[in-house]
Amino acid sequence: MKAVALIRRRVVLAADAFVEIAVWRVHEPVPPSSHEFKYRLAYVVAGECVLIYDNERGKGDHRHVGAGESPYEFSTADQLMADFNADVTRWNDEHGRS
């Protein structure tokens, strides 16, 4: 069974910034994740990807902020979106973007 695309969207937030969201439902979890989603959420500013939430085989759920990477504790798809949006807001606040 193939993955089913649930959402694929680019949302422009400013002349030089956008978020790109892609979420699929998979028939088997992407190891070591234990849920039924494959996802990639990215925030791009001035051509640079400054924030990414994703899960990939061998790494599982994690997030990238700038050059750093840290584990992400996935609970639900709704919480994933809320956490990503909160990090976008936090990044904008920390970098003087409103």
Secondary structure per residue as TSV (DSSP state, phi and psi in degrees):
chain	resnum	aa	ss	phi	psi
A	1	M	-	360.0	133.8
A	2	K	-	-81.1	160.5
A	3	A	-	-67.7	147.5
A	4	V	E	-109.1	120.2
A	5	A	E	-68.4	124.8
A	6	L	E	-98.1	-38.7
A	7	I	E	-155.6	141.0
A	8	R	E	-147.3	109.5
A	9	R	E	-148.8	143.7
A	10	R	E	-116.9	128.6
A	11	V	E	-120.6	118.6
A	12	V	E	-79.7	125.5
A	13	L	E	-103.2	-25.1
A	14	A	E	-158.6	172.5
A	15	A	T	-57.6	-28.7
A	16	D	T	-119.4	18.2
A	17	A	E	-145.5	141.7
A	18	F	E	-151.5	159.6
A	19	V	E	-110.8	145.6
A	20	E	E	-124.5	128.5
A	21	I	E	-123.4	128.3
A	22	A	E	-138.9	123.3
A	23	V	E	-136.1	133.6
A	24	W	E	-125.1	150.3
A	25	R	E	-95.1	127.6
A	26	V	-	-110.9	151.8
A	27	H	S	-76.9	-21.2
A	28	E	S	-135.2	142.5
A	29	P	-	-56.7	150.9
A	30	V	-	-83.9	106.7
A	31	P	T	-60.3	139.8
A	32	P	T	-92.1	13.9
A	33	S	-	-62.7	157.6
A	34	S	-	-121.8	13.2
A	35	H	S	-112.5	173.9
A	36	E	S	-94.4	23.5
A	37	F	E	-121.9	144.5
A	38	K	E	-116.8	132.4
A	39	Y	E	-147.4	157.9
A	40	R	E	-148.9	116.0
A	41	L	E	-119.5	125.5
A	42	A	E	-133.7	144.1
A	43	Y	E	-117.8	122.0
A	44	V	E	-117.5	128.4
A	45	V	E	-128.9	126.2
A	46	A	T	51.5	40.9
A	47	G	T	79.3	0.9
A	48	E	E	-112.4	131.3
A	49	C	E	-79.5	107.0
A	50	V	E	-97.3	-16.4
A	51	L	E	-151.0	129.0
A	52	I	E	-138.7	134.6
A	53	Y	E	-114.5	128.8
A	54	D	E	-158.3	171.4
A	55	N	E	-135.3	137.3
A	56	E	E	-142.3	153.3
A	57	R	T	-54.1	129.9
A	58	G	T	90.9	-25.4
A	59	K	T	-108.3	-31.5
A	60	G	E	72.9	-156.6
A	61	D	E	-74.8	128.2
A	62	H	E	-159.5	171.6
A	63	R	E	-137.4	150.9
A	64	H	E	-116.2	130.5
A	65	V	E	-125.0	112.1
A	66	G	T	59.1	-129.4
A	67	A	T	-87.0	-8.5
A	68	G	E	-85.2	155.0
A	69	E	E	-136.2	138.9
A	70	S	E	-145.6	155.2
A	71	P	E	-63.5	152.1
A	72	Y	-	-124.0	131.7
A	73	E	-	-89.4	95.8
A	74	F	-	-73.4	132.5
A	75	S	-	-121.1	-53.3
A	76	T	-	-144.0	162.3
A	77	A	H	-63.9	-38.7
A	78	D	H	-63.1	-41.4
A	79	Q	H	-68.5	-36.2
A	80	L	H	-56.7	-48.5
A	81	M	H	-63.7	-41.7
A	82	A	H	-63.5	-43.3
A	83	D	H	-65.8	-42.5
A	84	F	H	-62.5	-47.1
A	85	N	H	-60.6	-39.7
A	86	A	H	-63.9	-39.2
A	87	D	H	-69.6	-35.2
A	88	V	H	-62.0	-46.9
A	89	T	H	-60.8	-45.7
A	90	R	H	-62.0	-44.5
A	91	W	H	-60.6	-44.6
A	92	N	H	-62.0	-43.5
A	93	D	H	-61.1	-45.3
A	94	E	H	-68.7	-22.0
A	95	H	T	-111.5	17.9
A	96	G	T	67.7	27.1
A	97	R	-	-107.5	134.7
A	98	S	-	-125.8	360.0
